[in-house]
Amino acid sequence: ALAPALRQAEEALSAAVRADLPVLHHSDLPGQGILGVLDPGPARAFADALLAPLRAERLDGSVRAYVQANGQGETAARALGVHRHTLRTRLRKAAEILGRDLDDPAVRAELWVAFAVAANEGGRIRHVGDSPSEPPGIA
C-alpha cells in the first residue's frame, strides 16, 4: 500500500504548491472521488462512444471548453479565442449531434467525465492537471 499512498501524497503536494495551500488532502483534489472509482475499460468505452461524434465533426474542443467553463459561453469563447456567436453555433450543432441539451448540468457532468477519462492513458484514471507528468520532490 506504500506505492499508492506515495503517489497520492505527490499529487496532493503538487496541487497544494500550485494553489499555494499549506495542506491539501488527496481526497480533496477535484475529480478524485468519481474518477478514482471508475473501471478503466468500461469508462473508456463510454468516453469513446460519447465523444466520437464530436471528434468526427471537430467539435470536441469547443464542447470541452464549454464544459470546463461550467456552461459559461462567454468564458469558453474567450478561452477558445472565438466570438461567442461562433461558439454558440458550434454548441448548437454539438447538441444536435449528441441529442442532448448542453445546458443540462447532468449532460455537462457526463461530458466532463468523458473528457477526463479520454485524456488519461494507461490504467488509472485521474483528473487531468492535478499533477505534473513527473512527481514533485518531497522535502
Summary of the structure (lengths in Angstrom):
residues: 139
radius of gyration: 16.7
end to end distance: 20.9
largest distance: 51.5
contacts: 364
relative contact order: 0.18
helix: 64%
strand: 0%
